[in-house]
Amino acid sequence: MGYKNETGTDECSCCTVSSNRETCCGEKASLTGMPWILGETETSVGKVPRVSTQLTLKDTLGSWKARWGIGRMNYKVPPGLYAIGNPDAESMVLVSANYKMSFDRLRCELEGLNVWILVIDTKGINVWCAAGKGTFGTEELVNRIAQVALTDVVAHRTVILPQLSAPGISAHQVLKLSGFKVMYGPVKAADIPSYIEVGLKATREMRTVRFDMRERLVLTPFELVGTINSLLILIVFLMLLNLVLGKATSILGLIRYTVSDFVPFFGAVLTGAVVVPLLLPYIPGRAFAWKGWLMGLLWAGVYIWLIASPTSWVLDLFYFLILPPISSYLAMNFTGCSTYTSLSGVVKEMKYAVPAQIISAVVGIIFMVGDLIFA
C-alpha cells in the first residue's frame, strides 16, 4: 500500500541521499544496487537523487518476493528527498513511506511530472499500517522536513500526503512545528496526475477506499508463508504420533496416514488465510475472528462428512473444536491488512476472541487425548 495499491538497507536519517557527498549524519549514503536512481538534481542544499518512473524486472521480482515474505523487512529505500523529472523551487512535494512497494507504486504513476518525493522512515512498513503503528506520524514527518532542509529546497509551504496516512498525522501540529501545510492526496497513486491536473482537488471517487477481491487476494501469500513453520512442526508431530500408535507398517504407510491427518489442519489454514479474506464482505458478522470461526465450522463439517473416513463422535467433536479456532485466528490476523478496521476495534476483538480460541482448542485436545488413551 501507500498511495493505495503498494533495496536499500541504509536507514540513516539524512538531509539528502547522495552517492558522492556526506549526509548531515556524517555518513556516506550508498546508492549501490539501486538501478531506479537515474542521476542527481542540483538544489540549494546539494544534490538530490533523481529517480525513474519506470519499474524494472528487478522491481517487479522484488515486490513478488516481498508478497511471499522473502526479505520483506529489508524491502525499503533510504529515507530522504528524491526528484522526479526536473523539479524546481515551485514543484510539489509528495510524501511516501520508505517501504519500497509504496515508493514504487507512487513513482511509477508520476511519468512526465516534475515533483519532489519526500520519503520518511516508516521502518519499511507501508503507509496504511505505518499510520496505525505510529511510524508514519507527525514527529517523523516534521523531523524529515527539517533534515532534508525542505524550506530551502522549495519556495512554497505545502506537502501532499497519502490519504491513508491521515490516522497517524496531526496536520495542525505539522503546520505549527514545520511551517508546512498538509494536504491529503487521493487514495490511489494512479489518480495523482488527475488530482494535480484539476488543481489539487480530489473527487468523491478519488476519496473512496476500495478493498476488492483482487486486492485482498494479493495480500494472502504473506499470511500463508507465516504459517509454514507451524505446519512443518505439525507434520513432524503427526508422523511421531502415527509411529507411536503403530498405524503404519512401512514408510509409505506412515506418509499416507500423516498426509491424511494433515489435511483437516491445512484446510483450516487455507480457510482462515485465503477463503475468509476472499469472501470477507459476504460472510455474516463484523468481527474477523467471528467470520473465521464460521468458515472454520463449515470446513470442519465438509471434512467430516465428505472427506474423512468414518470417525468416532469424539474425533468429530475434536475437529469441530480445533479447526474453527485455527481459521478464526488467521482471519483475525488479516485485520492488519484491511482498511475495514480500526485499532480500537482490533484491540476489543482480540480481548474476547483470543481466550475463546484458546479454550476451544484446549478442550478439543483434551477430547482427542482422552480418545487415544481410552480407545
C-alpha positions in Angstrom: 0.0 0.0 0.0 1.0 3.6 0.1 -1.0 5.9 -2.0 -3.0 2.7 -2.1 -2.2 -0.2 -4.4 1.6 -1.0 -2.6 16.7 -2.2 -2.0 18.1 -0.2 0.0 19.1 -1.0 3.6 20.6 2.3 4.6 18.4 3.7 7.4 20.5 6.8 8.1 18.4 10.0 8.8 19.9 12.1 6.0 19.5 15.6 4.8 19.8 14.3 1.2 20.6 10.9 -0.1 23.6 11.1 -2.4 26.3 8.8 -3.7 29.1 11.4 -3.7 28.6 13.5 -0.7 28.4 13.1 3.1 25.0 13.4 4.7 24.2 15.6 7.7 24.8 12.5 9.8 28.4 12.5 8.7 27.9 9.1 7.0 28.0 8.1 3.4 24.7 7.1 1.9 25.3 4.3 -0.7 23.1 4.1 -3.8 24.8 0.9 -4.9 22.4 -1.7 -6.3 19.6 0.9 -6.8 19.0 1.0 -10.6 16.0 3.2 -10.2 18.4 6.1 -9.5 19.0 7.9 -12.8 21.3 10.7 -11.6 21.2 13.7 -9.5 19.4 17.1 -9.4 21.2 20.2 -8.1 19.4 22.1 -5.3 20.4 24.9 -2.9 21.2 22.4 -0.3 23.2 20.0 -2.5 22.5 17.2 -4.9 19.3 15.1 -4.7 18.9 11.7 -6.4 16.7 11.7 -9.5 14.6 8.5 -9.8 13.0 6.7 -12.7 9.3 6.4 -13.1 9.7 3.0 -14.9 9.6 -0.2 -13.0 12.2 -2.8 -13.9 12.1 -6.6 -13.8 14.1 -6.4 -10.6 11.5 -4.1 -9.1 8.7 -6.5 -10.1 10.5 -9.5 -8.7 11.3 -7.7 -5.5 7.6 -6.9 -5.0 6.7 -10.5 -5.7 9.3 -11.7 -3.1 8.0 -9.3 -0.5 4.5 -10.5 -1.0 5.7 -14.0 -0.2 7.6 -12.8 2.9 11.1 -13.1 1.3 13.3 -10.3 2.6 10.1 -8.4 3.5 11.6 -6.4 6.4 14.5 -5.2 4.3 12.4 -4.2 1.3 12.8 -0.4 1.8 14.5 2.7 0.4 16.7 5.2 2.3 14.6 8.0 3.7 15.3 11.4 2.3 14.4 13.7 -0.6 14.1 12.4 -4.2 13.4 14.1 -7.5 11.1 13.0 -10.3 11.8 14.7 -13.6 13.4 18.2 -13.2 11.6 19.8 -10.2 12.4 23.3 -9.0 11.5 25.5 -6.0 7.8 25.7 -7.1 7.4 22.0 -7.6 5.1 19.9 -5.4 6.3 17.7 -2.6 4.7 14.3 -2.3 5.3 12.2 0.8 5.8 8.5 0.8 6.7 5.7 3.2 10.1 4.0 2.8 8.5 0.6 2.1 9.8 0.1 -1.5 6.5 -1.2 -2.8 4.8 2.1 -1.6 7.6 4.1 -3.1 7.5 2.2 -6.4 3.7 2.5 -6.6 4.0 6.3 -6.3 6.9 6.9 -8.6 5.6 4.8 -11.5 2.5 7.0 -11.6 4.4 10.2 -12.0 5.6 9.9 -15.6 6.0 13.3 -17.2 5.7 15.3 -14.0 8.4 17.4 -12.2 7.9 16.8 -8.5 9.7 16.0 -5.3 9.2 12.9 -3.3 9.9 13.1 0.5 10.4 9.6 1.8 10.0 9.3 5.6 11.3 6.5 7.7 8.4 4.1 8.4 10.8 1.2 9.2 9.9 -0.4 5.9 6.2 -0.5 6.6 3.5 0.6 4.1 1.6 3.8 4.6 -1.7 2.3 6.0 0.0 0.0 8.6 2.6 2.6 9.4 0.0 5.2 10.2 -1.7 2.8 12.5 1.6 1.9 14.2 2.7 5.5 14.5 5.8 5.2 12.3 4.1 7.3 9.6 3.5 10.0 12.1 3.7 13.7 12.9 7.1 13.6 14.6 8.8 11.7 11.8 7.3 13.9 9.1 8.4 17.1 10.9 11.9 15.8 11.6 12.3 14.6 8.0 11.2 18.0 6.7 13.9 19.6 8.8 16.6 17.1 8.0 16.3 17.5 4.2 16.1 21.3 4.7 12.9 21.4 2.7 12.3 25.1 3.5 15.5 25.8 1.4 14.6 23.5 -1.4 11.1 24.8 -2.2 9.5 28.2 -2.0 6.0 27.1 -1.1 5.0 25.5 2.2 2.8 22.6 1.3 3.3 18.8 1.4 0.9 16.3 -0.1 0.4 13.1 1.9 -1.4 9.8 1.0 -4.9 9.8 2.3 -4.3 6.6 4.1 -1.7 8.3 6.3 -4.3 10.5 7.9 -4.7 8.4 11.1 -1.0 9.0 12.0 -0.8 12.7 11.2 -1.8 15.7 13.2 -2.0 18.4 10.4 -2.1 21.4 12.7 0.9 20.1 14.6 2.9 19.7 11.4 2.0 23.3 10.4 2.9 24.6 13.9 6.3 22.7 14.1 7.5 22.9 10.5 5.5 25.7 8.8 4.2 23.3 6.1 0.5 22.8 5.4 -0.6 19.2 5.0 -2.9 18.3 2.1 -4.1 14.7 1.5 -3.9 13.3 -2.0 -6.2 10.6 -3.4 -6.4 7.1 -2.2 -4.8 5.6 -5.2 -1.5 6.7 -6.7 -3.0 6.2 -10.2 -5.2 9.2 -9.5 -2.4 11.6 -8.6 -1.9 13.0 -12.2 -5.6 13.8 -12.4 -5.6 15.2 -8.9 -2.8 17.6 -9.9 -4.3 18.5 -13.2 -7.6 19.7 -11.6 -5.7 21.9 -9.1 -5.2 19.5 -6.2 -8.9 18.7 -5.8 -10.0 15.1 -5.1 -13.3 13.9 -6.4 -15.5 11.6 -4.4 -14.2 8.7 -6.5 -10.6 9.6 -5.6 -11.5 9.6 -1.9 -13.3 6.3 -1.9 -11.4 3.4 -0.3 -12.0 0.2 -2.1 -10.7 -3.2 -0.9 -12.0 -5.6 -3.6 -11.4 -9.3 -4.0 -8.2 -8.9 -6.1 -6.7 -6.5 -3.6 -7.5 -8.9 -0.8 -6.1 -11.9 -2.7 -2.6 -10.3 -3.3 -2.2 -10.0 0.5 -2.9 -13.6 1.3 0.5 -15.1 0.4 2.3 -13.3 3.3 -0.2 -14.9 5.8 0.3 -18.3 4.3 4.1 -18.1 4.5 3.8 -17.1 8.1 2.2 -20.5 8.9 4.9 -22.6 7.2 7.0 -23.3 10.3 3.9 -24.2 12.3 2.7 -26.6 9.6 6.2 -28.3 9.4 6.1 -28.8 13.2 2.6 -30.3 12.8 3.7 -32.7 10.2 6.6 -34.0 12.3 4.2 -34.3 15.3 1.7 -36.3 13.3 4.4 -38.6 12.0 5.7 -39.3 15.5 2.1 -39.8 16.7 1.4 -42.3 14.0 4.6 -44.2 14.8 3.7 -44.4 18.5 0.1 -45.5 17.6 1.5 -48.1 15.2 -0.7 -47.0 12.4 1.8 -47.8 9.7 3.9 -50.8 8.9 6.0 -49.1 6.2 7.4 -45.6 5.3 4.8 -45.2 2.6 2.1 -46.1 5.0 3.4 -43.7 7.6 3.4 -40.9 4.9 -0.1 -41.8 3.8 -1.5 -41.7 7.3 0.4 -38.4 8.1 -0.9 -36.7 5.0 -4.4 -37.9 5.7 -4.2 -36.5 9.3 -2.6 -33.3 8.0 -5.5 -32.4 5.5 -8.0 -31.0 8.1 -5.5 -28.7 9.6 -4.1 -27.5 6.3 -7.7 -26.9 5.2 -8.3 -24.8 8.3 -5.2 -22.7 7.5 -6.4 -22.2 3.9 -9.8 -21.3 5.2 -8.6 -18.6 7.6 -5.7 -17.2 5.5 -7.3 -17.3 2.0 -11.0 -18.1 1.9 -12.0 -15.7 4.6 -10.1 -12.7 3.0 -11.6 -13.5 -0.4 -15.2 -13.8 0.9 -14.8 -11.2 3.6 -17.8 -8.9 2.7 -20.1 -11.8 2.2 -19.5 -13.7 5.5 -22.1 -12.7 8.2 -20.9 -10.7 11.2 -18.4 -7.8 11.6 -15.6 -9.3 13.6 -12.9 -11.0 11.6 -12.5 -13.7 14.3 -16.2 -14.5 14.0 -16.1 -14.7 10.3 -13.1 -17.1 10.5 -14.9 -19.2 13.2 -18.0 -19.6 11.0 -15.9 -20.6 8.0 -13.8 -22.9 10.2 -17.0 -24.7 11.3 -18.1 -25.0 7.7 -14.8 -26.6 6.8 -14.9 -29.0 9.7 -18.3 -30.1 8.6 -17.2 -30.5 5.0 -14.2 -32.5 6.1 -16.0 -34.8 8.4 -18.9 -35.7 6.1 -17.4 -35.5 2.7 -13.6 -36.2 3.0 -12.7 -38.1 6.2 -13.1 -41.8 6.6 -15.8 -42.9 9.2 -14.7 -41.5 12.5 -15.8 -41.7 16.1 -18.0 -39.0 17.6 -15.1 -37.9 19.9 -12.9 -37.3 16.9 -15.7 -35.4 15.1 -16.0 -33.2 18.2 -12.3 -32.7 18.3 -12.3 -31.4 14.7 -15.3 -29.1 15.5 -13.4 -27.7 18.5 -9.9 -27.4 17.0 -10.4 -26.3 13.3 -12.5 -23.2 13.8 -10.0 -21.6 16.3 -7.2 -22.0 13.7 -9.3 -20.4 10.9 -10.5 -17.7 13.4 -7.0 -16.8 14.5 -5.7 -16.5 10.9 -8.7 -14.5 9.8 -8.2 -12.1 12.8 -4.6 -11.6 11.6 -6.0 -10.2 8.4 -7.3 -7.1 10.3 -3.8 -5.7 9.9 -4.1 -5.8 6.1 -7.7 -4.4 5.9 -9.0 -0.9 5.5 -12.2 -2.1 7.2 -10.9 -2.0 10.8 -9.7 0.5 13.4 -7.0 0.0 16.1 -9.5 0.2 18.9 -11.8 -2.3 17.2 -9.0 -4.8 16.7 -7.9 -4.5 20.4 -11.5 -5.1 21.5 -11.9 -8.0 19.2 -8.7 -9.7 20.4 -9.8 -9.3 24.0 -12.7 -11.7 23.5 -11.6 -13.8 20.5 -8.1 -15.0 21.7 -9.4 -16.5 25.0 -12.2 -18.2 23.1 -9.8 -19.6 20.6 -7.5 -21.0 23.3 -10.3 -22.5 25.3 -11.9 -24.3 22.3 -8.5 -25.7 21.2 -7.6 -26.9 24.7 -11.0 -28.6 25.1 -10.6 -30.2 21.7 -7.1 -31.5 22.6 -8.4 -33.0 25.9 -11.1 -34.9 24.0 -8.5 -36.1 21.5 -6.1 -37.3 24.2 -8.9 -39.0 26.1 -10.0 -40.8 23.0 -6.4 -42.1 22.4 -6.0 -43.2 26.0 -9.3 -45.0 26.4 -9.8 -46.2 22.8 
